[in-house]
Amino acid sequence: MWLRVVRTTCFVALTAVAVPYAVALMTNILCGWPLCTNRYRRAFNPYKVFALNWALLLQLNKLRYVGLMIRWRRFYQNASRNRLIKVSIKCSQYVQCSDVMYSLLSCVF
């Protein structure tokens, strides 16, 4: 039982350290290393590594909207023109200007 606890603890600690640094290594290989004298030291600074991984996770959260974007594109490509464009929309009860403009003009005068 103790062996399983130690093994699980080592696995969690290794994952918490190795995965972010592997992501930082791949990012620096693909995007380029920092342009300074201590480039590796700066690239593998723990604060920068975890900040990079946090930013990457925030960007990956946007992937949940990909399905919606595909459905929107498919709808707008396949929809008929009269379903997309409404010609007889009136701006307001006073057709000459929009409601916002009319409310601003009525407050001034």
Summary of the structure (lengths in Angstrom):
residues: 109
radius of gyration: 27.8
end to end distance: 83.0
largest distance: 83.0
contacts: 197
relative contact order: 0.06
helix: 75%
strand: 0%
